């Protein structure tokens, strides 16, 4: 099994701290960036035949691993095949394409639709898998078709927009592997660049971009904002080990330096407990624990 994965281009014993934006976590037994769909299919078939646990990652910007690491295969959906192709107002790109880079290029080409999503640090495939959104925009608003791997075959399908909602998507792993995406953008009405600049300015002013984090740690509770609830409970700046509730934005947990995955996990639970005790609101994590993404076929 190891030899077969290495022949596909896999690497051994890669620290998860190099693969996730929290910069924490122990080693992964194997990691593989599939260079094409054949390699992806072959790797998944190997894992299925040998009952090897497998996890799909993009940029790892919304994931919390464990300090013990992972004994299976991490599939990283990124690579040169992700480069976007523009045809009129349509753009097709691989799942590993940077969402921010795609937003910037689309505006340079006189198109709009992604300007509010610029600055989200994940991949296009990851954005589709969770219906990523920011500042009133969502990926579903421009999503046209999705190329999926299901049951051993690759197919293009029209986007199932009715099944997508706030951080909800029918294209989430492990039911689906998104390999490419087609978006339908619009001609720029002259406001796209200014909107993008305003959103990026808000990010720089309000978010702790200089420290490792996974973005917003908790989903927005109905009728509330997670950051405001956490700050209202006096938790801004609270730390456990190297993990801290950001002093800039309480909705972010950050790695102040030397944090372990255990520190982040403990801080997440502490914040949930305090907020629930003081407000009655349960904060649901937006960050996925690595084991939630594990699949054994």
LUMSEFI-919774 format. One record per residue (C-alpha): residue in one letter; x, y, z. Coordinates in steps of 0.1 Angstrom, whole numbers, plus 5000, padded with zeros to 4 digits. Example, Ala and Ser with C-alpha at 12.3 -4.5 7.8 and 13.67 -1.06 7.14 Angstrom:
<sites>
- A; 5123; 4955; 5078
- S; 5137; 4989; 5071
</sites>
This chain:
<sites>
- X; 5000; 5000; 5000
- X; 5028; 5024; 5009
- X; 5047; 5017; 4978
- X; 5016; 5022; 4956
- X; 5009; 5056; 4972
- X; 5045; 5067; 4969
- X; 5044; 5057; 4932
- X; 5015; 5081; 4928
- X; 5036; 5109; 4943
- X; 5026; 5107; 4979
- X; 5048; 5119; 5007
- X; 5053; 5103; 5041
- X; 5051; 5117; 5077
- X; 5043; 5153; 5068
- X; 5034; 5175; 5098
- X; 4998; 5185; 5098
- X; 5010; 5218; 5111
- X; 5023; 5225; 5076
- X; 4989; 5217; 5061
- X; 4964; 5237; 5082
- X; 4962; 5274; 5089
- X; 4961; 5269; 5127
- X; 4997; 5256; 5124
- X; 4991; 5228; 5149
- X; 4989; 5190; 5147
- X; 5010; 5159; 5145
- X; 5023; 5140; 5114
- X; 5001; 5126; 5087
- X; 5013; 5091; 5075
- X; 5008; 5100; 5039
- X; 4998; 5131; 5019
- X; 4991; 5133; 4982
- X; 4983; 5162; 4958
- X; 4966; 5144; 4929
- X; 4980; 5158; 4897
- X; 4950; 5147; 4877
- X; 4917; 5128; 4880
- X; 4933; 5095; 4873
- X; 4957; 5098; 4902
- X; 4928; 5109; 4925
- X; 4907; 5079; 4914
- X; 4936; 5055; 4918
- X; 4943; 5068; 4953
- X; 4907; 5065; 4964
- X; 4905; 5030; 4950
- X; 4936; 5020; 4970
- X; 4921; 5034; 5002
- X; 4888; 5016; 4995
- X; 4905; 4982; 4988
- X; 4928; 4984; 5018
- X; 4903; 5002; 5042
- X; 4927; 5030; 5047
- X; 4913; 5061; 5063
- X; 4914; 5091; 5040
- X; 4907; 5128; 5045
- X; 4902; 5155; 5018
- X; 4918; 5189; 5024
- X; 4921; 5221; 5004
- X; 4942; 5248; 5021
- X; 4933; 5235; 5055
- X; 4919; 5269; 5065
- X; 4889; 5256; 5084
- X; 4903; 5225; 5101
- X; 4916; 5215; 5135
- X; 4937; 5183; 5136
- X; 4950; 5164; 5166
- X; 4984; 5164; 5182
- X; 4986; 5127; 5176
- X; 4985; 5131; 5139
- X; 4967; 5110; 5113
- X; 4975; 5074; 5103
- X; 4959; 5074; 5069
- X; 4961; 5095; 5037
- X; 4955; 5132; 5034
- X; 4944; 5142; 4998
- X; 4952; 5178; 4991
- X; 4931; 5192; 4963
- X; 4955; 5217; 4948
- X; 4979; 5219; 4919
- X; 4987; 5234; 4885
- X; 4955; 5219; 4870
- X; 4935; 5243; 4892
- X; 4943; 5274; 4870
- X; 4911; 5291; 4858
- X; 4899; 5293; 4822
- X; 4878; 5323; 4813
- X; 4853; 5323; 4785
- X; 4831; 5354; 4784
- X; 4814; 5356; 4818
- X; 4820; 5319; 4825
- X; 4851; 5307; 4844
- X; 4861; 5271; 4850
- X; 4888; 5262; 4876
- X; 4901; 5233; 4894
- X; 4890; 5226; 4930
- X; 4924; 5237; 4943
- X; 4923; 5272; 4928
- X; 4927; 5300; 4954
- X; 4894; 5317; 4959
- X; 4911; 5351; 4966
- X; 4933; 5348; 4935
- X; 4903; 5339; 4914
- X; 4884; 5369; 4927
- X; 4912; 5393; 4919
- X; 4917; 5379; 4884
- X; 4880; 5380; 4876
- X; 4879; 5418; 4885
- X; 4910; 5424; 4863
- X; 4891; 5408; 4835
- X; 4861; 5431; 4839
- X; 4839; 5407; 4858
- X; 4821; 5408; 4891
- X; 4804; 5383; 4915
- X; 4834; 5373; 4936
- X; 4845; 5406; 4950
- X; 4829; 5401; 4984
- X; 4846; 5367; 4988
- X; 4881; 5381; 4982
- X; 4903; 5375; 5012
- X; 4887; 5341; 5022
- X; 4919; 5320; 5024
- X; 4905; 5287; 5011
- X; 4903; 5270; 4978
- X; 4874; 5271; 4953
- X; 4865; 5235; 4960
- X; 4864; 5241; 4997
- X; 4842; 5272; 4992
- X; 4817; 5251; 4972
- X; 4819; 5223; 4998
- X; 4807; 5246; 5026
- X; 4790; 5274; 5006
- X; 4816; 5299; 5018
- X; 4804; 5335; 5022
- X; 4814; 5369; 5036
- X; 4800; 5405; 5037
- X; 4767; 5395; 5022
- X; 4781; 5373; 4994
- X; 4780; 5335; 4990
- X; 4796; 5312; 4964
- X; 4762; 5298; 4955
- X; 4752; 5331; 4940
- X; 4776; 5326; 4911
- X; 4778; 5288; 4910
- X; 4768; 5272; 4877
- X; 4781; 5236; 4875
- X; 4802; 5213; 4896
- X; 4825; 5185; 4885
- X; 4821; 5157; 4911
- X; 4837; 5123; 4918
- X; 4810; 5099; 4930
- X; 4809; 5061; 4929
- X; 4840; 5058; 4909
- X; 4830; 5082; 4881
- X; 4836; 5119; 4873
- X; 4805; 5139; 4862
- X; 4796; 5175; 4856
- X; 4762; 5184; 4871
- X; 4742; 5216; 4873
- X; 4746; 5232; 4907
- X; 4720; 5221; 4933
- X; 4714; 5256; 4946
- X; 4682; 5247; 4964
- X; 4703; 5224; 4987
- X; 4728; 5251; 4996
- X; 4724; 5274; 5026
- X; 4744; 5291; 5053
- X; 4776; 5269; 5056
- X; 4755; 5241; 5040
- X; 4763; 5223; 5007
- X; 4755; 5190; 4990
- X; 4791; 5189; 4978
- X; 4808; 5183; 5011
- X; 4833; 5154; 5016
- X; 4830; 5124; 5020
- X; 4797; 5121; 4999
- X; 4813; 5141; 4971
- X; 4848; 5151; 4959
- X; 4847; 5183; 4940
- X; 4873; 5183; 4913
- X; 4864; 5214; 4893
- X; 4839; 5242; 4893
- X; 4821; 5264; 4867
- X; 4810; 5299; 4878
- X; 4787; 5323; 4859
- X; 4799; 5359; 4867
- X; 4785; 5392; 4854
- X; 4801; 5421; 4835
- X; 4815; 5446; 4860
- X; 4792; 5476; 4865
- X; 4821; 5497; 4877
- X; 4818; 5489; 4914
- X; 4836; 5456; 4918
- X; 4871; 5469; 4926
- X; 4858; 5494; 4951
- X; 4837; 5467; 4968
- X; 4866; 5443; 4970
- X; 4889; 5470; 4984
- X; 4863; 5479; 5010
- X; 4859; 5442; 5021
- X; 4897; 5437; 5022
- X; 4900; 5469; 5043
- X; 4875; 5456; 5068
- X; 4894; 5423; 5070
- X; 4926; 5440; 5077
- X; 4911; 5463; 5104
- X; 4889; 5438; 5121
- X; 4906; 5404; 5117
- X; 4938; 5390; 5132
- X; 4954; 5382; 5099
- X; 4990; 5383; 5113
- X; 4984; 5352; 5135
- X; 4976; 5316; 5126
- X; 4939; 5309; 5128
- X; 4911; 5292; 5110
- X; 4890; 5323; 5104
- X; 4857; 5326; 5122
- X; 4858; 5298; 5148
- X; 4820; 5295; 5153
- X; 4790; 5298; 5131
- X; 4768; 5328; 5134
- X; 4740; 5319; 5159
- X; 4705; 5330; 5148
- X; 4698; 5365; 5159
- X; 4733; 5370; 5172
- X; 4770; 5374; 5162
- X; 4794; 5349; 5178
- X; 4822; 5375; 5183
- X; 4799; 5399; 5201
- X; 4786; 5372; 5224
- X; 4822; 5360; 5232
- X; 4834; 5396; 5238
- X; 4803; 5403; 5260
- X; 4813; 5374; 5282
- X; 4847; 5391; 5288
- X; 4866; 5364; 5269
- X; 4885; 5387; 5245
- X; 4922; 5379; 5250
- X; 4916; 5348; 5272
- X; 4942; 5321; 5266
- X; 4948; 5284; 5272
- X; 4984; 5275; 5265
- X; 4994; 5291; 5232
- X; 4958; 5295; 5220
- X; 4940; 5328; 5225
- X; 4907; 5345; 5219
- X; 4919; 5372; 5195
- X; 4923; 5406; 5211
- X; 4912; 5421; 5178
- X; 4881; 5400; 5170
- X; 4867; 5377; 5196
- X; 4852; 5355; 5169
- X; 4887; 5343; 5160
- X; 4908; 5319; 5181
- X; 4945; 5323; 5172
- X; 4978; 5306; 5178
- X; 4999; 5331; 5197
- X; 5029; 5309; 5193
- X; 5036; 5273; 5204
- X; 4999; 5264; 5207
- X; 4990; 5227; 5204
- X; 4958; 5213; 5189
- X; 4948; 5204; 5224
- X; 4951; 5241; 5235
- X; 4928; 5252; 5207
- X; 4903; 5224; 5214
- X; 4903; 5232; 5251
- X; 4898; 5269; 5244
- X; 4869; 5262; 5219
- X; 4851; 5242; 5246
- X; 4857; 5267; 5273
- X; 4843; 5295; 5251
- X; 4812; 5274; 5243
- X; 4807; 5266; 5280
- X; 4810; 5302; 5292
- X; 4788; 5317; 5264
- X; 4761; 5291; 5270
- X; 4762; 5296; 5308
- X; 4759; 5334; 5305
- X; 4736; 5338; 5275
- X; 4719; 5305; 5268
- X; 4733; 5305; 5233
- X; 4751; 5274; 5220
- X; 4780; 5283; 5197
- X; 4783; 5257; 5169
- X; 4819; 5254; 5156
- X; 4825; 5264; 5120
- X; 4859; 5249; 5123
- X; 4859; 5212; 5115
- X; 4878; 5187; 5136
- X; 4899; 5165; 5115
- X; 4881; 5134; 5126
- X; 4849; 5148; 5113
- X; 4864; 5146; 5078
- X; 4876; 5111; 5081
- X; 4862; 5085; 5057
- X; 4868; 5047; 5056
- X; 4852; 5032; 5026
</sites>
